[in-house]
Amino acid sequence: MVTDPTSAVPQTDQTMDDSIWQPSGFIFVICQHGAEAATKLEILSNHPDLKLSFSRPGFITFKVEPGMLPVKFNLKSTLARTYGWSLGRLENSDANPMVAELLHQPTLLQADRIHVYQRDSMLPGKNGFEPGVNALASTVAEKIETALPESDSPPMVNRVARVDQTVFDVVLIEPNQWWFGFHVANTTAGRWVGGAPQFETTQEVFSRAYFKLKEALLWSGLHIQPGDICVELGSSPGGACQLMLELGATVIGIDPAEMEQEILDHENFTHIRRRVNEVKHRDFKPVKWLIADLNTDPQFTIDTVREILNYEQVNIKGLVLTMKLSDLNLTKKVPTMISDVKGLGFKIVKTRQLAFNRREFCLVAFRNKFVLRDSRRTT
């Protein structure tokens, strides 16, 4: 079972009370553990009027001058997982007094959603850790939900927000130190708890690439339809291919390494066991979506895609590229990467360090807005 954060939902009927939902003097930013320095540089480069304030692994705050940002602001950042207005912090060895203090916050009781989550304690995938709602966050969320006063429509706790709903954030920096604030869910990731989609599956997945691609599709709005022809560069052992086959796609996996036998046995899968530069360009002729997760420099990935697209009969509609970051400071080159991909004929280009990414980020590109719209049609 999957919690679907992108299904079409109406906007909330509630209107924002301007006397309550006002910008504060600080914003908070959630990022990947270890990416703080690069995130600070990126945000200050794109928003030079901000001033760095507090920082812990996976959590950063910036001072904001009055009138600098609107309530529903968009932060220009590839590395920021989610963000919002910071309202304060609480410290106590006992959670109950902190819950009681939160209930005195007028924004909490007026919010549509309450999101409770912990900053990243380590790199995603390390020792089984994945961002999102963990045991500690679930315990605190339950305490808050239990303490809410009776109401006809109390805020829903740790549920995906609808478009433009108000979200009260409780970020667990440490078990005994919480920061709180709010944001308006005006982006796809802003609707998710802590900017991370929560997947529940009882089946075995062959690699974390399954979840990386799933998150990329949800975030970008790309819908792979049954019968779509997809190719993945760097497909071994088959996690992303597994997802595309589940969605009904016809999949070509290109990788000299071995694939999982279950993927090889699927009637809609073809394995080209070669390096990408050894594959004939005509093999890409029927492909609609190109997915790449190559363990190479980002520029090599872009150059490889460019070489494929140079074949005049190739008409790929969209790209989902995993850009490896041997050095997080390579994010300085993101604007150049975006420009390069647009130069290949893709008018819409988005970048984001996904919750299921590690030292990498995702770049999604579409030929135009009509391709994105058409991908959402059901068959």
Helices and strands as residue ranges (DSSP letters): E 26-30, H 36-46, E 51-56, E 59-63, E 82-91, H 95-102, H 106-110, E 113-118, G 126-128, H 135-147, E 156-157, E 166-174, E 177-184, G 189-191, G 193-195, H 209-220, E 229-233, H 239-246, E 250-254, H 261-264, E 269-272, G 276-278, G 281-284, E 289-292, H 298-309, E 318-324, G 328-333, H 334-342, E 348-352, E 360-366, H 369-375
